[in-house]
Amino acid sequence: MKRYIVPPVSIDLMHAANNALVKEKGKGDATVTLVFALGKTHSAGDLLAVTYRLQAMQKIVLAGKGPAWTRELKDKPYKMVNDAMFRAAARTTLKYTSEQLVQDIAFDGAEFLKNALEESDTEGTS
């Protein structure tokens, strides 16, 4: 069994990929959408990495982990996600094996949430 690590990506690429997907409003295949939107300016490796990272972040959100970084919207089928989650998704270690299906690739939840906390702005007063 071979082991792989998905390389980190820039936060700019995470935002560009998310914006491309939001623009399509969930229509069509996400990977195809990203190739058409970003393929002329980013390598295939970068597009694959950002696809895996967005999917792994989505698993965290859909599992209800990290509620401090998400917000439900009235009458909307999606959640707003704080930028700290995107920054954590861009850099958190993401591993998989040759025996895993793409849809099973996931962040270690504890590591991801630790990184999201590190990426968060502090709030409150002293």
N, C-alpha and C positions, 0 to 999 in steps of 0.2 A: 504494500500500500504506500503510495507516494503522498507526501504532505506538501502543501503549498501555503504561501502567505500572499494575500492580496496587498499590493503596495499601497501606501498612503497616497492620497490625492490632495490637491489644493482646495481650500475652502471656496475659491472662485469657481472651480470646476463643479463642486457640489452645488453651489447656487445656480450655475448655468444649467446643470442637468435638471435640477428641481424645477426651475423656471420653464424649461422646455416641456417637461411632463405636465406641469400645471396648465400651460397654454393649450395642450391637447385635451385637457379635462378627462383624462382616463380613457380616451379612445385609442384603440390600437395597442400594439405591443410596445412596452417601455423601451426595450433595447433598440428596436427599429426607430422609434421616435428620437432616441439619443443619437443614433448614427446619422440620421438625416439632419438633425439640428446642429450637431457638434463635430461631425466626422471630418469636416474640412479643416478644422483648427486643432483637433486633438487626435492623438494616436489611438489605434484600436485597443492597445493595452490600457490606456487611461480610461477609455469609455467602458471597457469591461470592469475595471476596478471601481469606477463610480457607480456602475449598475449594481454590482455586488454589495457595495457599501450602502446605497440607498435601500436596497431590499432588506439588508440586515437591520438597518435603522427602523424600517417599517415594522419588522417583527417585534422590536422592542416596544414601539408605540402601540401596536395592536394588542400586545400582551398586557397592556396597562402598566408597564414598568415606566418609571420616570414621570409620574403625573405632574411633578413640579415644572416640567418643561413642555407640557402640552395643554391645550385649551380646547374644550368642546365648543362648537359654534351652533347656535340655535338654528334649527331647520337645515343643517348642512351634514352631508354624509362623511365629512372629513374633519380632522383636527388641525389646529394651528400648532406648529412645532417651533419652539424657541431655537434661536440660532446656535446656542450652546450644544444642542443635539447634533446639528449639522457639523460643527467643528469637531465634536467628539467622533462622529462617524467618519470624518475625513482622516483621522489619525489613529484611532483605536486599532490594535492588532486584530486582523481578521484572517483566520486560518481555516483550511479545509483539506480534505483528503480526496484521493482519486476515487474513492468508493462513495462519496457523497453526491447527492443530486444538487443541482444549483439552488433549488428552492430550500434546501436544508442548510445552506451556509448561513451562519449566525455569529454575532458577536458574543463573547462571554459577557453576560449581563452585568455582573459586578464590575468588571473592568470598564465597560462602556459607561455605566452610570458614574463611576469615579471620575472618568475623563470629562463627562458632561458637567459634573460639579466643578472641576478645575477650570473649565471653560466658561462657567457662569459668572455674570457680573454680581458683585456683592450688593445687597440692598439693605436698607435700614439706616438707622442713625446711631451714632456712638454717644 
